[in-house]
């Protein structure tokens, strides 16, 4: 199995389109820094005016603060697009260019092929998540240094806390725990895109289908009458990593979120295996 996984990772590595997101993320960080420099942080000060006042708010806006600000957009918008592109191409893309039929000319276990591809998707996804997390920290510290007190900005997230103060070590621990959570949550969307990849014979169909499901869930999540299903919608559980920043982490809710994510992954992975085993490879 390890040989098959390595083979799938190598196929991903040689595709230039999978590197577009790296440049897109770098461009995003550059724009964030320009916004930081030109805003003078008046937005944050206005948002916190009714909660607490700081004598010198600027000292909290360090490199780690910069990395945290970029965390949510990276994993809520950029990574879902990337994982849908990556997973949607794994089967449909190879059918489209004819390489899958040649690969299966020799007798191979179709279930083994699917498991190898899913494993490769998660490993590449995890690598990208860690790269984005580390890149944001390195760029942030190089540009703004770091402070001995970390201000965790939670305004507008509906968590019951507007902000939390932490040490740098605590903030980094929460930061990478959140990144690990996002790597699992993004894989839930990846398993859906992969399932569509076993249905369609073109990568674009699989990618658009998965992205559509994600954003439909995101829209429904915001509706005032969706409170009963909201906690289990894909977009809601995918973006539940913010709970890890609370002083008292609601472990019951975290277990529910992770269980829901693993159900999504297991269910759509099983559907992928079933569909691929009965699919006529053209």
C-alpha positions as a Markdown table, in Angstrom:
| # | Residue | x | y | z |
|---|---|---|---|---|
| 1 | Unk | 0.0 | 0.0 | 0.0 |
| 2 | Unk | 2.8 | 2.4 | 0.8 |
| 3 | Unk | 4.2 | 2.0 | -2.7 |
| 4 | Unk | 0.8 | 2.9 | -4.2 |
| 5 | Unk | 0.4 | 5.9 | -1.9 |
| 6 | Unk | 3.9 | 7.2 | -2.9 |
| 7 | Unk | 3.1 | 6.7 | -6.6 |
| 8 | Unk | -0.1 | 8.8 | -6.2 |
| 9 | Unk | 1.8 | 11.5 | -4.3 |
| 10 | Unk | 4.4 | 11.6 | -7.1 |
| 11 | Unk | 1.6 | 12.0 | -9.7 |
| 12 | Unk | 0.2 | 14.9 | -7.7 |
| 13 | Unk | 3.6 | 16.5 | -7.4 |
| 14 | Unk | 4.3 | 16.7 | -11.1 |
| 15 | Unk | 1.0 | 18.5 | -11.9 |
| 16 | Unk | 1.7 | 22.3 | -12.1 |
| 17 | Unk | -1.8 | 23.3 | -11.3 |
| 18 | Unk | -1.4 | 22.0 | -7.8 |
| 19 | Unk | 1.2 | 24.7 | -7.1 |
| 20 | Unk | -1.1 | 27.6 | -8.2 |
| 21 | Unk | -2.5 | 27.7 | -4.6 |
| 22 | Unk | 0.9 | 28.3 | -3.2 |
| 23 | Unk | 1.3 | 31.5 | -5.2 |
| 24 | Unk | -2.3 | 32.5 | -4.4 |
| 25 | Unk | -1.7 | 32.2 | -0.7 |
| 26 | Unk | 1.5 | 34.2 | -0.9 |
| 27 | Unk | -0.4 | 36.9 | -2.8 |
| 28 | Unk | -3.1 | 36.8 | -0.1 |
| 29 | Unk | -0.6 | 37.3 | 2.7 |
| 30 | Unk | 1.0 | 40.2 | 0.8 |
| 31 | Unk | -2.4 | 41.9 | 0.4 |
| 32 | Unk | -3.1 | 41.3 | 4.1 |
| 33 | Unk | 0.1 | 43.0 | 5.0 |
| 34 | Unk | -0.7 | 46.0 | 2.8 |
| 35 | Unk | -4.1 | 46.2 | 4.5 |
| 36 | Unk | -2.4 | 46.1 | 7.9 |
| 37 | Unk | 0.0 | 48.9 | 7.0 |
| 38 | Unk | -2.7 | 51.2 | 5.5 |
| 39 | Unk | -5.5 | 50.6 | 8.0 |
| 40 | Unk | -3.6 | 51.6 | 11.2 |
| 41 | Unk | -5.8 | 49.0 | 12.9 |
| 42 | Unk | -8.6 | 51.4 | 13.3 |
| 43 | Unk | -11.0 | 48.6 | 12.5 |
| 44 | Unk | -9.9 | 46.4 | 15.4 |
| 45 | Unk | -10.0 | 49.4 | 17.8 |
| 46 | Unk | -13.5 | 50.3 | 16.8 |
| 47 | Unk | -14.7 | 46.7 | 17.2 |
| 48 | Unk | -13.2 | 46.4 | 20.7 |
| 49 | Unk | -14.2 | 49.9 | 21.9 |
| 50 | Unk | -17.3 | 48.7 | 23.8 |
| 51 | Unk | -15.4 | 45.7 | 25.3 |
| 52 | Unk | -12.1 | 46.9 | 26.6 |
| 53 | Unk | -9.6 | 49.6 | 25.8 |
| 54 | Unk | -5.8 | 49.1 | 25.4 |
| 55 | Unk | -3.3 | 51.9 | 26.1 |
| 56 | Unk | -1.1 | 50.5 | 23.2 |
| 57 | Unk | -3.1 | 48.3 | 21.0 |
| 58 | Unk | -0.3 | 48.2 | 18.4 |
| 59 | Unk | 1.9 | 46.0 | 20.6 |
| 60 | Unk | -0.6 | 43.1 | 20.2 |
| 61 | Unk | -0.6 | 43.3 | 16.4 |
| 62 | Unk | 2.6 | 41.2 | 15.9 |
| 63 | Unk | 3.5 | 38.4 | 13.5 |
| 64 | Unk | 1.5 | 35.8 | 15.3 |
| 65 | Unk | -1.6 | 38.1 | 15.2 |
| 66 | Unk | -1.0 | 38.5 | 11.5 |
| 67 | Unk | -0.8 | 34.7 | 11.0 |
| 68 | Unk | -4.1 | 34.2 | 12.9 |
| 69 | Unk | -5.9 | 36.9 | 10.9 |
| 70 | Unk | -5.1 | 35.0 | 7.7 |
| 71 | Unk | -6.0 | 31.6 | 9.2 |
| 72 | Unk | -9.7 | 31.6 | 8.6 |
| 73 | Unk | -9.8 | 32.9 | 5.0 |
| 74 | Unk | -7.1 | 30.4 | 4.1 |
| 75 | Unk | -9.0 | 27.4 | 5.4 |
| 76 | Unk | -12.5 | 28.6 | 4.7 |
| 77 | Unk | -12.1 | 29.7 | 1.1 |
| 78 | Unk | -8.7 | 29.0 | -0.4 |
| 79 | Unk | -8.2 | 25.4 | 0.8 |
| 80 | Unk | -11.7 | 24.2 | 0.0 |
| 81 | Unk | -11.1 | 25.3 | -3.6 |
| 82 | Unk | -7.8 | 23.6 | -3.6 |
| 83 | Unk | -9.0 | 20.3 | -2.2 |
| 84 | Unk | -11.9 | 20.2 | -4.6 |
| 85 | Unk | -9.5 | 20.7 | -7.5 |
| 86 | Unk | -7.1 | 18.1 | -6.2 |
| 87 | Unk | -9.6 | 15.4 | -5.2 |
| 88 | Unk | -11.8 | 16.0 | -8.2 |
| 89 | Unk | -8.9 | 15.3 | -10.5 |
| 90 | Unk | -7.8 | 12.0 | -8.9 |
| 91 | Unk | -10.1 | 9.7 | -10.9 |
| 92 | Unk | -12.0 | 11.9 | -13.4 |
| 93 | Unk | -8.8 | 13.6 | -14.5 |
| 94 | Unk | -7.0 | 10.4 | -15.2 |
| 95 | Unk | -10.1 | 9.0 | -17.1 |
| 96 | Unk | -10.1 | 12.3 | -19.1 |
| 97 | Unk | -6.5 | 11.9 | -20.2 |
| 98 | Unk | -6.7 | 8.1 | -20.6 |
| 99 | Unk | -4.0 | 7.3 | -18.1 |
| 100 | Unk | -6.3 | 5.4 | -15.7 |
| 101 | Unk | -7.3 | 2.8 | -18.3 |
| 102 | Unk | -3.6 | 2.1 | -19.0 |
| 103 | Unk | -2.8 | 1.9 | -15.3 |
| 104 | Unk | -5.6 | -0.7 | -14.8 |
| 105 | Unk | -4.5 | -2.7 | -17.8 |
| 106 | Unk | -2.8 | -5.0 | -15.3 |
| 107 | Unk | -5.0 | -6.8 | -12.7 |
| 108 | Unk | -5.2 | -4.4 | -9.7 |
| 109 | Unk | -7.5 | -4.2 | -6.7 |
| 110 | Unk | -9.8 | -1.3 | -7.3 |
| 111 | Unk | -10.4 | -0.9 | -3.6 |
| 112 | Unk | -6.7 | -0.7 | -3.0 |
| 113 | Unk | -6.4 | 2.0 | -5.7 |
| 114 | Unk | -9.1 | 4.1 | -4.1 |
| 115 | Unk | -7.6 | 3.8 | -0.6 |
| 116 | Unk | -4.2 | 4.8 | -2.0 |
| 117 | Unk | -5.6 | 7.8 | -3.7 |
| 118 | Unk | -7.6 | 8.9 | -0.6 |
| 119 | Unk | -4.4 | 8.5 | 1.6 |
| 120 | Unk | -2.4 | 10.6 | -0.9 |
| 121 | Unk | -5.1 | 13.3 | -0.9 |
| 122 | Unk | -5.0 | 13.6 | 2.9 |
| 123 | Unk | -1.2 | 13.6 | 3.1 |
| 124 | Unk | -0.9 | 16.3 | 0.5 |
| 125 | Unk | -3.7 | 18.2 | 2.1 |
| 126 | Unk | -1.9 | 18.0 | 5.5 |
| 127 | Unk | 1.4 | 19.1 | 3.9 |
| 128 | Unk | -0.3 | 22.2 | 2.4 |
| 129 | Unk | -2.1 | 23.0 | 5.7 |
| 130 | Unk | 1.2 | 22.9 | 7.6 |
| 131 | Unk | 3.0 | 24.9 | 4.8 |
| 132 | Unk | 0.3 | 27.7 | 4.9 |
| 133 | Unk | 0.4 | 27.8 | 8.7 |
| 134 | Unk | 4.2 | 28.0 | 8.9 |
| 135 | Unk | 4.5 | 30.5 | 6.0 |
| 136 | Unk | 2.0 | 32.9 | 7.6 |
| 137 | Unk | 4.0 | 32.8 | 10.9 |
| 138 | Unk | 7.4 | 33.2 | 9.2 |
| 139 | Unk | 6.2 | 36.1 | 7.1 |
| 140 | Unk | 4.3 | 37.7 | 10.0 |
| 141 | Unk | 7.3 | 37.5 | 12.4 |
| 142 | Unk | 9.7 | 38.8 | 9.7 |
| 143 | Unk | 7.5 | 41.8 | 9.1 |
| 144 | Unk | 6.1 | 42.6 | 12.5 |
| 145 | Unk | 8.1 | 40.5 | 15.1 |
| 146 | Unk | 6.3 | 39.0 | 18.0 |
| 147 | Unk | 4.9 | 40.1 | 21.4 |
| 148 | Unk | 5.1 | 38.4 | 24.8 |
| 149 | Unk | 1.3 | 38.7 | 25.1 |
| 150 | Unk | -1.0 | 37.4 | 22.4 |
| 151 | Unk | -4.4 | 38.9 | 21.8 |
| 152 | Unk | -6.8 | 36.2 | 20.3 |
| 153 | Unk | -9.5 | 38.2 | 18.4 |
| 154 | Unk | -12.8 | 36.2 | 18.5 |
| 155 | Unk | -15.3 | 39.0 | 17.8 |
| 156 | Unk | -18.2 | 38.0 | 15.6 |
| 157 | Unk | -17.6 | 34.2 | 15.9 |
| 158 | Unk | -20.5 | 33.7 | 18.3 |
| 159 | Unk | -18.3 | 31.8 | 20.9 |
| 160 | Unk | -19.3 | 33.9 | 23.9 |
| 161 | Unk | -15.8 | 35.5 | 24.2 |
| 162 | Unk | -14.7 | 38.6 | 22.3 |
| 163 | Unk | -11.0 | 38.1 | 22.9 |
| 164 | Unk | -8.6 | 36.0 | 24.9 |
| 165 | Unk | -5.1 | 36.8 | 26.1 |
| 166 | Unk | -2.4 | 34.1 | 25.9 |
| 167 | Unk | 1.3 | 33.5 | 26.0 |
| 168 | Unk | 3.1 | 32.9 | 22.7 |
| 169 | Unk | 3.5 | 29.2 | 23.6 |
| 170 | Unk | -0.2 | 28.8 | 24.3 |
| 171 | Unk | -1.1 | 30.7 | 21.1 |
| 172 | Unk | 1.1 | 28.6 | 18.9 |
| 173 | Unk | -0.3 | 25.4 | 20.5 |
| 174 | Unk | -3.9 | 26.5 | 19.7 |
| 175 | Unk | -2.8 | 27.6 | 16.3 |
| 176 | Unk | -1.4 | 24.3 | 15.2 |
| 177 | Unk | -4.2 | 22.4 | 16.9 |
| 178 | Unk | -6.6 | 24.5 | 14.7 |
| 179 | Unk | -4.6 | 23.7 | 11.6 |
| 180 | Unk | -4.7 | 20.0 | 12.4 |
| 181 | Unk | -8.5 | 20.3 | 12.8 |
| 182 | Unk | -8.8 | 22.0 | 9.5 |
| 183 | Unk | -6.7 | 19.3 | 7.8 |
| 184 | Unk | -9.4 | 16.8 | 8.9 |
| 185 | Unk | -12.3 | 19.0 | 8.1 |
| 186 | Unk | -11.0 | 19.8 | 4.6 |
| 187 | Unk | -10.6 | 16.1 | 4.0 |
| 188 | Unk | -14.3 | 15.7 | 4.6 |
| 189 | Unk | -14.9 | 18.0 | 1.6 |
| 190 | Unk | -12.1 | 16.2 | -0.3 |
| 191 | Unk | -13.9 | 12.9 | 0.2 |
| 192 | Unk | -17.1 | 14.4 | -1.4 |
| 193 | Unk | -15.1 | 15.8 | -4.3 |
| 194 | Unk | -13.4 | 12.4 | -4.7 |
| 195 | Unk | -16.7 | 10.7 | -4.8 |
| 196 | Unk | -17.9 | 13.0 | -7.6 |
| 197 | Unk | -14.6 | 12.2 | -9.3 |
| 198 | Unk | -15.6 | 8.5 | -9.5 |
| 199 | Unk | -18.9 | 9.6 | -11.0 |
| 200 | Unk | -17.8 | 12.1 | -13.7 |
| 201 | Unk | -15.4 | 11.5 | -16.5 |
| 202 | Unk | -14.1 | 15.1 | -16.4 |
| 203 | Unk | -12.4 | 16.8 | -13.5 |
| 204 | Unk | -14.4 | 20.0 | -13.9 |
| 205 | Unk | -17.7 | 18.3 | -13.2 |
| 206 | Unk | -16.4 | 16.8 | -10.0 |
| 207 | Unk | -14.8 | 20.0 | -8.8 |
| 208 | Unk | -17.9 | 22.2 | -9.5 |
| 209 | Unk | -20.2 | 19.7 | -7.8 |
| 210 | Unk | -18.2 | 19.6 | -4.6 |
| 211 | Unk | -17.7 | 23.4 | -4.4 |
| 212 | Unk | -21.4 | 23.9 | -5.0 |
| 213 | Unk | -22.3 | 21.6 | -2.1 |
| 214 | Unk | -19.8 | 23.4 | 0.2 |
| 215 | Unk | -21.2 | 26.9 | -0.6 |
| 216 | Unk | -24.8 | 25.8 | -0.5 |
| 217 | Unk | -24.2 | 24.4 | 3.0 |
| 218 | Unk | -22.4 | 27.7 | 3.9 |
| 219 | Unk | -25.5 | 29.7 | 2.7 |
| 220 | Unk | -28.0 | 27.5 | 4.5 |
| 221 | Unk | -26.0 | 27.7 | 7.7 |
| 222 | Unk | -26.6 | 31.5 | 7.7 |
| 223 | Unk | -30.4 | 31.2 | 7.4 |
| 224 | Unk | -32.3 | 32.0 | 10.6 |
| 225 | Unk | -34.6 | 29.0 | 10.4 |
| 226 | Unk | -31.8 | 26.4 | 9.9 |
| 227 | Unk | -30.9 | 26.1 | 13.6 |
| 228 | Unk | -31.8 | 22.5 | 13.8 |
| 229 | Unk | -29.5 | 21.2 | 11.1 |
| 230 | Unk | -26.9 | 23.9 | 11.3 |
| 231 | Unk | -24.6 | 22.1 | 13.7 |
| 232 | Unk | -24.3 | 19.2 | 11.3 |
| 233 | Unk | -23.9 | 21.0 | 8.0 |
| 234 | Unk | -20.7 | 20.4 | 6.2 |
| 235 | Unk | -19.5 | 24.1 | 6.3 |
| 236 | Unk | -20.4 | 24.5 | 10.0 |
| 237 | Unk | -18.4 | 21.5 | 11.2 |
| 238 | Unk | -15.6 | 22.2 | 8.8 |
| 239 | Unk | -15.1 | 25.7 | 10.3 |
| 240 | Unk | -15.5 | 24.5 | 14.0 |
| 241 | Unk | -11.8 | 24.9 | 14.7 |
| 242 | Unk | -12.3 | 28.3 | 16.4 |
| 243 | Unk | -13.5 | 26.4 | 19.5 |
| 244 | Unk | -9.9 | 25.5 | 20.2 |
| 245 | Unk | -9.1 | 29.1 | 21.0 |
| 246 | Unk | -11.5 | 29.3 | 24.0 |
| 247 | Unk | -10.0 | 29.3 | 27.5 |
| 248 | Unk | -12.4 | 26.4 | 28.4 |
| 249 | Unk | -12.6 | 24.2 | 25.3 |
| 250 | Unk | -16.1 | 22.7 | 24.9 |
| 251 | Unk | -14.8 | 19.1 | 24.4 |
| 252 | Unk | -18.3 | 17.7 | 24.0 |
| 253 | Unk | -18.9 | 20.0 | 21.0 |
| 254 | Unk | -15.4 | 19.2 | 19.6 |
| 255 | Unk | -16.1 | 15.5 | 19.8 |
| 256 | Unk | -19.4 | 16.0 | 18.0 |
| 257 | Unk | -17.7 | 18.1 | 15.3 |
| 258 | Unk | -14.9 | 15.5 | 14.8 |
| 259 | Unk | -17.4 | 12.6 | 14.8 |
| 260 | Unk | -19.5 | 14.3 | 12.2 |
| 261 | Unk | -16.4 | 15.0 | 10.0 |
| 262 | Unk | -15.3 | 11.4 | 10.2 |
| 263 | Unk | -18.8 | 10.2 | 9.3 |
| 264 | Unk | -18.7 | 12.4 | 6.2 |
| 265 | Unk | -15.2 | 11.0 | 5.3 |
| 266 | Unk | -16.2 | 7.4 | 5.9 |
| 267 | Unk | -19.5 | 7.6 | 4.1 |
| 268 | Unk | -18.3 | 9.3 | 0.9 |
| 269 | Unk | -15.1 | 7.2 | 0.9 |
| 270 | Unk | -17.3 | 4.1 | 1.0 |
| 271 | Unk | -19.5 | 5.4 | -1.8 |
| 272 | Unk | -16.3 | 6.1 | -3.8 |
| 273 | Unk | -15.1 | 2.5 | -3.3 |
| 274 | Unk | -18.5 | 1.1 | -4.3 |
| 275 | Unk | -18.9 | 3.3 | -7.4 |
| 276 | Unk | -15.4 | 2.8 | -8.6 |
| 277 | Unk | -15.7 | -1.0 | -8.3 |
| 278 | Unk | -18.7 | -1.1 | -10.6 |
| 279 | Unk | -17.6 | 1.8 | -12.9 |
| 280 | Unk | -16.8 | 1.0 | -16.5 |
| 281 | Unk | -13.4 | 2.7 | -17.1 |
| 282 | Unk | -13.4 | 4.1 | -20.6 |
